[in-house]
Amino acid sequence: MITVWCMNTGGHAPASEVKALRRQVDRHLKEKHIFQCITEKEIYGIHTVKPINDLPGWWGKINLFDMRMSHSRNLWLDLDVCIVGSLDALVAPLNGSQLRICKNWAQSGHGGCQSSVMYWQGAKAEIISNEFDKDIAYWPPRNDSGKLWGDQEFITVLRDSGRLDVEYFDSAHVQSYKYHCQQGVPADTRVVSFHGKPKPGDCSERWIEDARR
């Protein structure tokens, strides 16, 4: 059983966005799964889970790796992704690593991790929550030297220090809308990440509308 996670803490998005993502998951993930949203509110027809720690914004993803929340097999999807192909390859068994994640496409990433899509198994990645200090969860994000912008920078620090063994999704499977999809969706794409702006609802391409139906 795979648990597919998303998050809508603070009610920053309408319930319709959560339901649109669930439809996409149900359409493209053949393996038996349950879809759960981390949120303080109930959403009709959706399994919801309250956050176990009060962390602001995208820092709330740190909760995922706490063993009070993490399940045997876990797939994380940002609420603003579009799923355009089979997710089966993304949830293949890990190759000895603790976490499967995207490489950061943005120049600002400097080779870091990008957390719009993640896959992990059980307690393999619990170091992410165990070593996290909520005092570093600045919000709003700060560009000050030495300050971490968010969860993916913290994951990158753990990777670079050798405390977290990371592998990456096939670069063809998870693409950036900004950097890879301006002339259409490349072949073999499974998930398109709308990191930053614009969001899917701001775009008029037919393939985005079709994905979210």
GIDAZI-V379568 format. One record per backbone hydrogen bond with DSSP energy under -1.0 kcal/mol. NH is the residue of the N-H (numbers start at 1). CO is the residue of the C=O. E is the energy in kcal/mol with one decimal. If there is no record, write none. Layout:
nh->NH co->CO e->E
nh->NH co->CO e->E
//
This chain:
nh->2 co->32 e->-2.0
nh->3 co->73 e->-2.7
nh->4 co->34 e->-3.2
nh->5 co->75 e->-3.2
nh->6 co->36 e->-1.6
nh->8 co->38 e->-2.9
nh->11 co->8 e->-1.2
nh->17 co->14 e->-1.8
nh->19 co->15 e->-2.2
nh->20 co->16 e->-2.0
nh->21 co->17 e->-1.9
nh->22 co->18 e->-2.2
nh->23 co->19 e->-2.2
nh->24 co->20 e->-1.7
nh->25 co->21 e->-2.4
nh->26 co->22 e->-2.8
nh->27 co->23 e->-1.7
nh->28 co->24 e->-1.6
nh->29 co->25 e->-2.0
nh->34 co->2 e->-2.4
nh->36 co->4 e->-3.1
nh->37 co->47 e->-2.5
nh->38 co->6 e->-2.6
nh->39 co->49 e->-1.9
nh->46 co->43 e->-2.4
nh->49 co->37 e->-2.4
nh->55 co->53 e->-1.4
nh->59 co->56 e->-1.7
nh->60 co->57 e->-1.8
nh->61 co->58 e->-1.8
nh->62 co->59 e->-2.1
nh->63 co->60 e->-1.4
nh->64 co->61 e->-1.5
nh->65 co->62 e->-1.3
nh->66 co->63 e->-1.5
nh->69 co->66 e->-2.6
nh->70 co->66 e->-2.9
nh->74 co->120 e->-2.5
nh->75 co->3 e->-2.7
nh->76 co->118 e->-3.2
nh->77 co->5 e->-2.4
nh->78 co->116 e->-2.5
nh->81 co->78 e->-1.4
nh->82 co->192 e->-2.3
nh->84 co->190 e->-2.5
nh->85 co->190 e->-1.4
nh->87 co->28 e->-2.6
nh->92 co->89 e->-1.1
nh->98 co->165 e->-2.9
nh->99 co->165 e->-1.2
nh->100 co->119 e->-2.9
nh->101 co->167 e->-2.0
nh->102 co->114 e->-1.5
nh->104 co->112 e->-3.0
nh->109 co->106 e->-1.8
nh->110 co->107 e->-1.0
nh->112 co->109 e->-1.4
nh->114 co->102 e->-2.7
nh->118 co->76 e->-1.6
nh->119 co->100 e->-2.3
nh->120 co->74 e->-1.8
nh->122 co->71 e->-1.3
nh->124 co->121 e->-2.2
nh->126 co->123 e->-1.7
nh->128 co->125 e->-2.0
nh->130 co->126 e->-2.8
nh->131 co->127 e->-2.4
nh->136 co->133 e->-2.3
nh->137 co->134 e->-1.4
nh->138 co->136 e->-2.2
nh->147 co->144 e->-2.0
nh->154 co->150 e->-1.6
nh->155 co->151 e->-2.5
nh->156 co->152 e->-1.9
nh->157 co->153 e->-2.2
nh->158 co->154 e->-2.1
nh->159 co->155 e->-2.3
nh->160 co->156 e->-2.9
nh->161 co->157 e->-1.7
nh->162 co->159 e->-1.4
nh->163 co->158 e->-1.8
nh->164 co->158 e->-1.3
nh->167 co->99 e->-2.6
nh->169 co->101 e->-1.7
nh->173 co->170 e->-1.9
nh->174 co->170 e->-1.1
nh->175 co->191 e->-2.7
nh->177 co->193 e->-2.5
nh->180 co->176 e->-2.6
nh->181 co->177 e->-1.0
nh->184 co->181 e->-1.2
nh->189 co->186 e->-1.4
nh->190 co->173 e->-2.9
nh->191 co->173 e->-2.5
nh->192 co->82 e->-3.0
nh->193 co->175 e->-3.2
nh->202 co->199 e->-2.1
nh->203 co->200 e->-1.6
nh->209 co->205 e->-1.6
nh->210 co->206 e->-2.7
nh->211 co->207 e->-2.0
nh->212 co->208 e->-1.7
//
